[in-house]
Amino acid sequence: MNKINSFQINAPDVVSETIDGETVIINLYKGLYYNLNPSGSFIWTLIEASVSKDEILQFLKQNYSHLSDEDQAGVTQLFDRLLAEELIVENESSAPATTPALSAPASFEAPVLFKYADMQDLLALDPIHDVDETGWPNQPAEVLGAGNF
Amino acid sequence: MVMTAVAEPFPEVQRNVAEAFEYHAALDVAFEQAAQAAGGVECRDFVVAGFGIRLRFAGVALIAKLTPALEHLAVATPQTPDLTINLWDGASTGVMTPPPPWRDDAYAYGSHGEIRGYDSDRIRIVFNMYFDALSLLNVADNRAVFWVRDSDNIPFWETAAPLRILLHWWLGSRGLHFIHGAAIGIPTAGALLVGKGGSGKSTTALTCLDSDLSYVSDDYCLLSEPPNPQAYSLYSSAKLKPDNTRLPHLLPLVHNQNRQPDEKPFILLQQHFPEKLVPSLPMKMILVPQITGHVDTQIYPVKGAAALLALAPSTIFQLPGGTAAKFKEMAALVKEIPCYTLALGTDLTQIPRVIQTALEEVAA
């Protein structure tokens, strides 16, 4: 039975790297990319380790004495956005979480997910095309990215 | 709120490796027919990052379109080629490709034109629908094919950075990775300028033409893997902003003088500044240009995540095969060498001086 409110990264479409407490996320399939501020990055790392949303909230309450209702709502909103962006999906594994050895950010600020869509024109995301008499496809030029050069 | 797992974007397709190899053989036959029709094969040899690459053209129609940006790497006395590419165009030779063997439906082509089910790690196949060009690399025998329907349809960006996909595949399998970035520097230390188009990367690199800094690349370079990444020159093209109000003295040197309104002007450094080009430099820092509007140029440390954000998406999305492994390689790079913001001032003469000072400090 799956853990309630437990999620996992939407691999292989979604890849991420965390460097010095900040995370860069790329959706390889959609041509979108993102970054997370330190609080969001910390939560992301816990999601990677299959720590459930409820457990993350519990952890934050224990570690940040001044965690407000607004802060907790911010965490929930982050989960909602990560799901809406299809960066995370419901965890299909029932394996227990392996809590990583992480140091939580010194202070907790609202987690923020920044989204960038300026690379999507480099991908031909619409596969519909015509075929000419020689068997090759034709696609309107405006559908295709012309490279960044 | 609970979501179900996201479905595969496309239905699974059967791998047709054997058919792909048969198709390569048929393309070889077509190439020989094209060469016969065009009066023979014209060879051009280049050395890229130490590897011999031979371009075999059926006729001459494609030579002026695909070789100028590689001229600085040309060799008169060729070494045994490590990679051989057969190239022809349909219009001048009258020889088209054999009909593609794959089914054609909405799922046949990937986001970069990859032939789904036929493009594999043994034989790579992409069809560029923008200008009707087929690129095929037979990984096992280091041979490739480039066919285009009409050389007149080759866009300016293919002339400025030709055969990107084939070279990306083949060189990538040898530990040399296409990076969307400019590389400049002094002999002992180079800087990799990263950022999406319009970030100031190309302008920064071009300001170095009037300095003691050498130039490896403008828009794309090849980078070996950490721990001691080396940037290798690939194309000698350098692009200018369409309005080019910052570097007007370069306008008379533009290669595509008769360009269309949507074309970016570019110059070929080999033709005008050959002494500035160097084949490679050791990369000692990553610079993330940032246009400030202030007069002075400054440089200060930036977090690795910010550098990765500037480097990885524009590199990964420009070429087929963007994978988690490539992303990890780029993350390893920003962890390996120091990263800085290059806050660009309006006084362009300061830019190369600031970079050179930073490089000399790193190299000391």
Interface residues (C-beta under 8 A of the other chain):
Chain A: N10 A11 P12 D13 V15 E17 T18 I19 D20 E22 T23 V24 I26 L28 Y29 G31 Y33 N35 F79 D80 L83 E86 V89 E90 E92 Y116 D118 M119 L122 L123 A124 L125 P127 I128 H129 V131 T134 G135 W136 P137 N138 Q139 A141 L144 G145 A146 G147 N148 F149
Chain B: M1 V2 M3 T4 A5 V6 P9 F10 M96 T97 P99 P100 D104 A106 Y107 A108 Y109 S111 H112 G113 F127 M129 Y130 D132 L134 R149 P155 F156 W157 A160 A161 R164 H180 K196 G197 D219 S237 K239 K264 F266 K303 G304 A305 A306 L308 L309 A312 P313 S314 I316 F317 Q318 G322 T323 A324 F327 K328 A331 V334 K335
